[in-house]
Amino acid sequence: MRKAQVYYNKELAGTLTELSPKEYVFRYEDPYFTSREFPAISLTLPKQQQEYRSDHLFPFFFNMLSEGINRDLQSRQLQIDEQDYFGLLLATAQYDTIGAITLRPLTDS
């Protein structure tokens, strides 16, 4: 199981979890979910429910990945399987993303 904290403009918005390669969960954090000040992180993940489940990486997060030759170069340089979308997301979505969303890998301590 792998996890990432999801930030919206440096504000902790939720947690993205890969339970298996065919089971993903996104859950808004309680303070973020209950605050009217913070928007939904995506139109496809509205703040109408606190937890979302999917049998594939949510399209919103998948679309944060590079495509084509850039993904190939990243996977070779980072030594991550090109089909390991969650691994690539954890490795590449921490800093220079397009938009307000960043992710930080969450390790169990």
Steps between C-alpha positions, in 0.01 A plus 500: 500500500633840401369840606544865414382817666323727253549874537300782347712819502708354784187421706456132587187397311498124525669165465535288188552129569586214269366191675592287198562567129122473454376679811548868581349726763501878524379644829465866590645594838232597754602869537528547123172323430298697755648841414305714255821695439663217303376383159485145370835394358330396175164513326513120498561484877241746636465564870160329494649191660812457708633176353528378141594151379613387158632187330761711317704808580254790501514684164570828679825359644586296189488820296772650718746251346724573204422336170694333222875545488500712818341217701746256345794720599365551853442130555850411379669776698303426818518122443123464531297274273327715236170327586536579873289812480469542875876469545565755228243733654668475842839571346402790273206688654674644804625833373456643153149401406269692274224639717438510871535129584814334634551161660740383767571132558376385839705233670375302796720563800 
